[in-house]
């Protein structure tokens, strides 16, 4: 109809012109006969006397030919439209039925769509089925659990205003911060993992103490205070599809999973993924975290040994080790740091319910020997032994071989350990693979991307989390690998990406739990090679990680204190005991780490929710004549 109307608009002026000329000729013919007729009959144009009749006939033929041509054109146009419509209907009808189930689920809408008046069927859509016809309804599937299905499609726009490389805690904190300051922001997170952002601490802590046999699927756990939560920061419905990010009216956060950034063009403000997809950006955050170290003797031992070795870092590592622990007779953990000791306690407690043998070996004399003073390290070692773990200290691995369906670990002092599986927990290397292509500076001493006070590596590139090497105004240049640092540095980087220009002055804390009964929180430089002063007191039932989470309401203890500061702590009025307090009994206490007589690090042993006080002591950077008096600020002698 639209095309016919267009043809008529083109022909109408010509028809009107022809009619006008005919009337003028008829009037001229009447004058030539000596009289002006009162009215000109319509048929007179074709029966006029000679002198004007031929011209009238020519005009009539012209108008007639024009009308016939227009009619033919309109008929062909309508016929062509009808054929194209029928072809479209046939195409839709011939589509395979599996398209109903293969289409991604419609994102959950927070508000129902506004009512729209019913319109006539579009030629692009099939007409409703005839009465009695069979209707195939789309098959509905259950909502996927976090991690079972990517929250974002792999179709992505070639440009995004905010690009976050890495899907860990720092990236999520930055995304949340960006959206808080710029509610309409479009944020794209690119991660090589198959799951949305999640918290890592429960992977070596609470998840192992769950009573749920399907914990590896649900990834939900009970905190020490009994409350249940997921390791994921947000469910999949929180994120929008990457393909919809650019057109989202109110912006949003999209996660592109299973994709690795392999090249970064800083001058061109773009990256390349491992599938050759290129994405340009306005501002970019590098939060690539780190990769677990391995022992060279294991890497050189061959494929069979590598297959039976776990480098613990990600969700998949937790799932894999959980399965292994239920199917083997012996697991050996190499490493005496935070991760190694936490896994040893978790698996040790599980071993009491099965025949699993758990061995922990490390080169130090005791657990966490690089962090804790020797006396406390020895006490912790005994605690780990009580959890059912066999300790092999001062162990240096010489070789590892696979023999008779066992792994044989040969130590340099001649000792031989046979086991079924190895967990290597020997540290973390910052992931700086993008440094070469991006031309970014890597710190030669601490590793990681060197950044300025605003966490910038370049004018429109920021770095946060484990991969950032920043300058601490009190403690010098540092690189920190803890949850609290990832949260705060990610949040600050996100703010600065929106123009805040804030310096990073936060003293991050970290914590470690050896089960629900023993735990500690630390801040600053905690190195057992430094001079230390410890002040201890008798613990009560309230001085445990379980009690701390019951009071704060969260299992991630840094969440309860990150925003708080201590301005003027009040010391306890209870006098501290004189001499050596509770020899060989370290229920709770404070350990101060000194450098040039100034406190640079503090460990709160079974003392919780006092971190703002510790942060202020380090920030002040003052010498203290009597650290027993300083310990009173933490009220450790109060019942």
C-alpha positions, -999 to +999 in steps of 0.1 A: +000+000+000+028+024+008+044+019-026+011+023-045+005+056-026+040+068-036+033+060-073+000+079-072+017+109-057+041+109-087+013+105-113-013+129-099+005+162-110+007+148-146-030+139-146-040+173-133-019+190-160-034+169-187-070+176-176-063+214-175-049+214-211-080+194-223-103+220-207-084+249-223-086+232-258-124+226-254-129+263-245-108+274-275-129+252-298-161+269-286-148+304-292-138+294-328-175+285-335-186+320-324-202+311-291-191+303-256-210+273-242-226+276-208-209+244-198-186+220-215-198+185-216-173+160-204-176+140-236-170+171-258-133+167-254-133+136-276-161+148-301-148+184-307-147+195-343-115+193-362-089+219-352-086+206-315-098+170-316-065+155-325-047+172-297-074+160-273-070+125-285-032+127-279-037+139-244-063+113-236-039+086-249-011+100-228-032+101-196-045+066-203-010+052-209+002+068-177-026+053-157-021+018-172+016+020-166+011+030-130-014+003-124+010-023-139+038-010-116+016-011-086+004-046-093+040-059-097+051-041-065+022-056-045+028-090-060+065-088-051+058-077-015+034-106-012+060-131-025+087-117-001+062-120+028+054-156+020+091-164+017+097-149+052+069-170+066+083-202+050+118-194+064+104-189+100+083-221+097+114-241+086+136-231+116+146-261+137+127-265+170+159-266+190+163-229+188+136-225+215+159-242+240+192-230+228+184-193+232+198-177+264+174-172+292+158-137+294+175-116+320+154-111+352+137-077+351+134-057+383+102-041+371+075-054+347+075-038+313+049-011+307+017-021+289+019-017+251-013-013+229-018-044+208-007-038+172-014-055+139+009-084+131+042-073+115+051-089+081+084-099+098+066-121+123+045-153+118+008-150+121-009-167+151-015-204+147-049-215+134-074-230+159-066-266+166-030-263+154-003-278+176+017-252+195+052-260+207+060-241+239+096-232+247+112-257+272+119-240+305+151-250+323+161-244+359+181-213+367+218-221+366+238-221+398+266-196+399+295-210+380+275-236+360+268-211+332+286-179+323+267-148+334+277-131+301+277-140+265+309-141+246+295-116+220+309-083+231+310-048+217+343-036+202+344-007+227+337-003+264+342+028+286+356+008+316+376-024+310+387-045+340+412-072+333+408-100+358+378-115+376+389-115+412+381-094+443+400-063+431+380-062+399+347-066+415+355-039+441+365-016+413+333-023+394+311-016+424+331+016+431+327+028+395+290+022+394+286+040+428+302+072+414+289+068+379+255+051+381+252+048+343+287+034+338+292+004+315+318-019+330+332-050+313+352-076+333+373-100+314+385-132+332+401-164+321+380-183+347+347-198+339+328-182+369+319-147+380+339-129+407+342-147+440+361-144+473+391-168+477+395-170+515+368-196+521+385-220+496+411-228+522+389-222+553+352-226+558+343-246+527+363-276+541+342-277+573+309-278+555+285-307+563+268-304+529+279-332+506+272-311+475+294-281+487+316-284+456+285-277+435+267-251+456+299-234+469+279-223+498+294-225+533+286-218+569+307-191+586+321-198+620+290-180+634+267-204+617+254-180+590+254-194+554+266-175+524+280-181+489+315-175+479+302-154+449+299-117+455+267-116+434+245-141+416+246-144+378+214-123+375+233-093+389+253-091+356+241-082+322+251-099+290+282-086+274+264-082+240+238-060+257+263-038+276+267-011+250+229-006+245+220-009+282+201+023+291+213+024+327+247+008+321+257-022+341+285-047+348+291-076+323+316-105+328+333-121+298+344-155+312+368-180+298+388-153+279+424-143+284+439-109+274+470-118+254+481-084+241+476-048+252+481-017+230+485+012+254+488+039+227+458+026+208+438+020+240+428-015+231+434-051+240+434-084+221+418-116+235+431-152+229+404-156+202+417-125+184+388-103+195+399-067+199+382-044+224+390-007+228+385+011+261+385+046+276+399+035+310+414+002+320+422-016+353+447-044+355+438-068+383+453-100+370+463-113+405+489-140+407+497-176+397+508-202+423+544-211+423+556-246+419+588-264+429+612-269+401+619-305+411+582-312+406+581-294+372+611-315+361+596-347+374+575-355+344+538-355+334+527-383+358+539-363+389+524-331+376+490-348+371+491-358+408+501-323+420+477-295+429+486-258+428+459-244+450+444-211+439+410-212+421+375-228+425+384-256+403+414-264+425+391-267+455+368-290+437+397-311+424+414-314+458+381-322+476+376-351+452+411-363+455+409-363+493+380-387+492+397-411+469+433-414+480+450-426+512+477-400+516+481-363+508+513-343+513+512-305+516+545-288+508+546-254+524+543-240+559+528-206+552+492-194+555+477-215+527+497-247+536+488-245+573+451-238+566+448-267+542+467-290+566+443-282+594+412-286+572+423-319+557+436-331+591+402-326+606+387-345+577+412-373+583+397-381+617+366-392+598+384-414+573+417-432+568+433-403+550+469-395+560+478-358+559+515-348+559+528-312+560+564-305+552+583-273+550+619-260+553+613-239+585+613-253+620+576-247+626+544-236+610+544-201+596+580-198+606+586-169+583+559-149+600+555-159+636+583-156+662+598-190+670+581-196+703+546-190+687+555-210+656+564-240+678+531-236+697+512-234+663+530-265+651+517-285+681+482-272+674+483-284+638+495-318+650+465-321+673+444-317+642+457-350+629+485-337+607+519-354+605+546-326+605+579-329+588+599-298+595+633-286+581+624-305+549+641-296+516+628-315+486+655-330+465+635-350+440+600-364+433+593-395+412+563-417+404+569-453+414+546-483+420+515-460+419+530-438+446+548-405+446+582-407+463+595-374+478+632-376+485+645-350+509+680-336+509+688-351+544+680-386+531+644-389+544+619-405+520+582-398+520+557-418+500+523-403+492+494-404+467+490-367+460+510-335+465+497-300+472+523-273+465+516-242+486+549-224+482+538-189+473+524-167+445+539-150+415+522-118+403+507-122+369+526-095+348+522-112+314+508-080+299+538-059+309+559-066+278+532-058+252+519-028+272+554-015+280+546-012+317+573-013+344+576-043+366+593-039+400+626-059+401+625-064+439+588-072+448+574-080+414+541-066+401+533-035+381+549-004+396+522+023+402+521+058+416+502+069+447+469+069+428+476+033+417+482+044+381+507+027+358+499+051+329+476+080+323+445+058+317+457+025+332+454+015+369+465-016+387+450-031+419+453-062+440+481-088+441+496-075+408+502-039+421+535-028+435+527+005+453+545+030+475+536+029+512+543+063+528+552+045+561+567+012+550+582+020+516+574+002+483+554-030+488+533-056+472+505-073+492+487-105+485+457-104+508+419-100+506+417-067+524+442-051+501+424-064+470+391-049+483+405-015+493+429-010+464+403-021+439+378+003+454+403+032+453+413+024+417+376+024+407+371+058+423+402+072+406+390+059+372+360+081+377+382+112+385+386+110+423+425+113+422+429+098+457+462+085+471+464+049+484+474+053+521+455+023+535+473-001+557+458-034+546+453-063+570+451-100+566+440-129+587+444-167+589+424-193+608+436-227+619+400-239+623+372-222+643+392-220+675+425-204+666+430-174+644+449-142+640+448-108+622+479-090+611+489-057+596+521-041+583+554-060+579+552-092+598+586-109+593+600-133+619+635-120+611+626-087+627+628-081+665+594-088+682+577-081+715+548-103+725+522-096+752+498-124+760+469-131+783+446-160+791+420-165+765+382-169+771+354-185+751+350-152+733+385-152+720+381-174+689+374-168+652+339-183+657+331-158+684+345-129+663+323-137+634+293-140+657+300-105+669+308-089+636+282-108+616+306-117+588+331-144+580+353-120+560+365-101+590+381-073+570+346-063+559+337-052+594+367-029+599+379-016+565+360+017+567+367+023+604+396+043+618+408+048+654+414+084+664+421+081+701+421+046+715+415+043+752+438+020+772+425-006+796+427+003+833+435-033+842+472-037+851+492-061+829+509-090+846+546-086+853+573-109+840+567-136+814+529-141+810+516-176+808+547-193+796+539-218+768+503-207+769+494-183+742+456-180+744+455-144+731+479-115+727+496-089+706+529-093+688+548-061+678+573-062+650+600-035+652+624-019+627+647+008+641+627+007+674+595+017+655+565-007+652+561-017+615+539-047+620+513-061+645+497-095+649+466-098+670+465-134+682+430-144+689+422-107+694+396-095+670+378-063+660+408-042+671+424-036+638+418+002+636+439+006+667+468-014+652+465+006+620+468+039+639+499+027+658+517+019+625+505+052+609+518+073+638+553+057+634+564+066+669+589+049+692+575+034+723+594+030+755+571+003+769+551-019+745+533-034+775+515-001+779+507+000+742+492-035+744+467-021+769+451-003+740+438-036+728+422-045+762+436-080+761+437-082+799+399-076+802+377-106+807 
